[in-house]
């Protein structure tokens, strides 16, 4: 199944280069810049991350979609255990 599904952003989550990650499972994200953009998604539940290679022509669109998901609270960086002071807008993490 994984070999037939196009990598990218979907309604319920992100199909990365190594498998599916739902928005609720994402605990953090960052970008690795290079010849192509690479989105790195950290798991909220386990100690692992998944990557998604993003063509340069799609970087802006992917960033916008991720900001929307953060704004809708589908992706929550400040959820779970720990001290959260609410001093930043998490949409700026994208």
C-alpha positions, -999 to 999 in steps of 0.1 A, spaced: 0 0 0 28 24 9 44 21 -25 12 31 -43 3 62 -23 17 95 -34 38 113 -7 23 145 6 -2 163 28 -36 147 32 -68 154 52 -59 131 81 -21 135 81 11 134 61 24 105 40 62 108 45 90 91 27 88 62 52 51 60 61 20 78 74 19 102 104 -15 116 115 -16 153 126 -24 142 161 9 123 163 30 152 152 48 168 182 72 190 163 85 199 129 114 216 112 129 221 77 162 210 64 171 233 36 192 222 7 189 214 -30 153 203 -21 134 211 10 130 183 35 102 185 61 111 166 93 82 156 115 89 145 151 65 120 168 46 131 199 43 96 211 76 79 204 113 89 199 114 90 161 110 114 132 98 110 96 109 131 66 91 143 35 110 156 5 92 187 -8 100 201 -43 109 238 -42 78 247 -63 56 233 -34 74 247 -3 51 277 1 20 257 -4 31 230 22 41 257 47 7 274 43 -12 241 48 8 232 79 1 267 94 -36 261 88 -34 227 106 -16 243 135 -42 271 136 -70 245 136 -52 227 165 -49 196 144 -12 198 151 -4 209 187 32 214 197 23 225 232 1 195 241 12 168 264 34 169 295 58 197 302 57 234 310 38 255 284 38 292 289 19 301 258 45 328 249 47 321 212 25 316 182 32 280 172 22 287 136 55 306 133 74 273 138 65 264 102 
